[in-house]
């Protein structure tokens, strides 16, 4: 499915789930190399950039977290010419959908009285929207960290082990996708400045600034998660130690009681209690006194 948007001399062609006829149209309209056009039909496993005389070709992967998608990573292919930009994607991407609505009313390009003088400027605004969307998606991590911390100190340390592992996996996937963009953006920086001119340095710096903000935020949440994991492990370890301590004391008291009962099992004439009318209650009372006395003693020693 192809959506075409125009502003002044700039054209944006957005292809969702490309079909062969969509690719043929791109080849004939913008003179795209057939080898590159064919790559648009299928997702590419690696992020990349290739430079051509009349356009730049980028493949970027973005983490998908907050919403339900077909996978954890979403790909966008960019073909950026002087006065056109082609995006190819294989899933619904909220940021591009939102950007398209803004583009239709020229909200993006008229902001701060600036105009897109070439497709590189449009690429900047597009990437800005995507990175802001990723910033919002990271709010999921913030909310999960707050929920985990609250439950952790409410005595649910064992349940939080799984939640911490789940969040850690999500952040690892997020950061892996973002970290790989660093080299691609650096390569694009040099190629784009040569392609669009020195004036593009400013917008390229803004793109990398938006990228850095997202990666720093993900790094910060990862560090917070590591601290919470350490705290949860300490709380869980302390709870297990307390359980072991209580069980040890109980076993000790039980052993003393067994020794006490064993004395009455010895066959000798000194068992004055055995055989009396209240011998059961006397023995039971003795066990209770021993147990209670030891519990009081251990409690005062702060062993329980």
N, C-alpha and C positions, 0 to 999 in steps of 0.2 A: 504494500500500500504506500503510495507516494503522496506527500503533502508538500506543496510549494508555497513559499512566502517570499514577498519582495518588499524592499524598502529602498527608494531612490534607485541606485544602480546595482544594488546587492541582491542576490538571489540565494535563498536557503532552501535546499531540497532535502526533506526528511523522509527516509525510507524505513518503514517498519516491516520487519519480516520480508526481506527482499525476495522478489520472484525474478525469473529470467527476463521477462519483458521489462521489468523495472531497470535491470542492469543494461539492457540494450539501449534503453532511452538515455541513460546516463552516458554511455559510450558515445552515442551519436551527438548528444547535445554539448558535452563538455570535453570531448576528445580524450577521455580517460583510457589509459592503457588496458587492453582486454585482460591481461594477467591480473591487474589490480582490481578491475571490475568483477572478475570471477571470484576473487577473495571475499567480496561483499556478500556472496550468497551463503556463506557459512561462517560460523564463529571461528575466530583465530585463537589458538591456545596461548600465544605470547603477545605481549604488548610490543609495539614497534613503531618506527618512523622511517619513511622513505622519501627522498627528495627527487622531484622531477622539475623539468624546466618551467612548466606552467602551473604546477600545484604541489602541495605537500600532502603526504598520506600518513595518517596516524591511526594506530589502534590502541585504545585505552580501555582498561578494565576498571570498573567501579564496584565497590562492595554494595550489596543490597541486603538490608537488615530489617528495617522497620515494617516493611510490607511483605505480602506473600508474592513471591516471584518464582520463576521456574528454577532458579538456582541462587547460590550465595554471591555470585559474581555476574555483573552485567557488562556487556561489551558495547562500545560505540566506536564505529569506524568514521574517521573524518577525512574528507578530501577537501582541501582548502586552496582555492585559487585566488586570483586578485579580486574578482568581483562575485565569486560564488563560494558556497560551502555546501558540501553534501554530507549528511549524517546517515549512517546505516546502523540499525539496531535490531535485535532479535527478540526483544521483549518490550513490554510497556515500561517506560522510564518516566517517573513522575516529574523529575526536574525538567526534562525536555518538553513535556506536556505543558507544564506551567510556563516555561519560557515561550512556547509557541503562542500562548494566550497573550502574554505581554507584547510579543513581537507584532501581533495583529493590530494592536492599538498604538504601536510605536512607543510604548511606555519605556522600554529598555533603552532604546536609542536616543530618546529625547531627554532622558534623565540628566540633570546637571548641565543642560544646554550643550551636550556633546553629540556629535554625529559619528556614525560609523563610516569612515572614509574608504574602507576596504574590508574584505571578508575576515582579515585577521582581527579587526576590532569586534566583529560579530562573534568570532571564536572566543575572544576574551569574555564577553558578556555571557555567552553560553556556559563556559567553564565556571564563571563566577556563580551562576545559578546552580550548577551541579554541585560545586563545593559547599555552597550554603545549604543545599539539600542534605549532603552528607553530614554537615555540622548538626543539622536537625536530627538526623538518624542516630547520631551518637547520643542524643538525649535518652535513648533507650538504655544505653549503658549506665548513664547517670542515675536513672530511675531504678534500674536493677541493683546498682551498688547501694543505694539508699535503702531499698527493701531488704537486701541481704543483711546489711548492718543492723537494721531494726530487729529482724528475726534472729540474728546471731546472738544478740544480747538478751533476747527473750527466751533463751534456752534451747534453740533449735539448731545447735552447732552441727549435729550429724546430718540433718537435712540440707544444710547450706553447703556441704562439701560438693554435692552434685550441682547445685546452682552456681557455685563458684567455677567449677570445671566447665559448665555450659557457657558461662559468660566469657571465660578465658578463651575458649575455642572460637567464639564469635569475634572477639577482639583480635585474635591472631589472624583470622581470615581477613578481617578488615585491614589490619596493618600490612599484611603481605601484599594485598592488592595495591595499597597506597604507596608502599615503599618502592615497588617496581616502577612507579610513575616518575620517580625522581630523575632517573637517567633519561627517560623519554622526554620529559619537559626540558631538561638541560640541552639535549640534542635539538629539540624543537626551537629553543631560544636562539641558538646560533643560526639555524636554517631560516627561521622566520624573519630575523633582523636582516639577513641578506636578501630575503625574498620581498619583504615589505618596506625595507629601509630603516635607517637609524631611529626614526620617530617611533618605531614599534617597541623600542627598549622599555619605555614606560609601561605600556600595557602588558608586556611580557613579565615585567617585575611584579605587576599586580596579580597576574595569574599565579606566579610562584609564591607570592605572599598568601593568597587564598589557600593554596596547597599546604603551605607550612602551618597555617593555623589549624587545619583539619588534622594533620599528622601529629602536631603537638598535643592537641586535645585527646587524640587516641592514645598517645604515649602517657599522658597524665592519668587517664582512666585505667590504663594497664598498671601503672605504678600504684594507684589506689587499690586496685584489685589484689595486687601482690601483698600489700600491707594488710588488707582484710583477710586474705588467705592465711597469713602468718598469725594474725590475731585469732582467727577461727581455730587454727591448729592448736594454739596455746590453750584456748578455752576448752577444746575437746580433750586435749591431753590432761588438763587439770581435772575435768569431770571424770575421766577414766581413772585417774589416780585416786580421786575421792572414793569412787566405787570400789576400787581394789582395797583401799584402806578400811572401808566399812566391812567388806567381806572378810578381810583378815581378822578384824576385831571379833566379828561374829564367830568365825571359825575358832578363835582362841577361847572365847566364852564357852562355846559348845564343847571344846576339848576338856576344859576345867569341869564342866558339868558331868561329862562322861567319866572323868576320874572320880568325882564325888559319888556318882551312882555305882561305880565299880567297887568302891569300898564296902558297900552294902551287899555286894555279890560274893564277898569272901566268906567262906564257911568257917566261922569261929564263934566262940561263946560270948564274945564281946559285943555282938550286934544287939544291943539292948533295945533298939527301936523296932527291929523286925519282930513281928509277932504281937505287938501291942495293938489295941483296938484302933488307934489313929495313926498307924505307921505310914500309910500312903500319904496322908495329908502332911505329916511331919517331913517326909522326904521331899514332897512337892514344895512345901514352904521353904525348905533349905535350898532347893534349886532356884526358887524365885529370889530369895535373899542374895544368893551368890550372883545371879544374873544382873539384878538391879544394882547391886553394889559395884560390880565391875563396869556397868554402863555409866554410872555416876563418876567413877574414877576416870574412865577414858574420856568422858565429856569434859571434865575439869582439866585434863591434860591436852584438850583440844585435838584429840585423836579421832573424834567422830564429828 
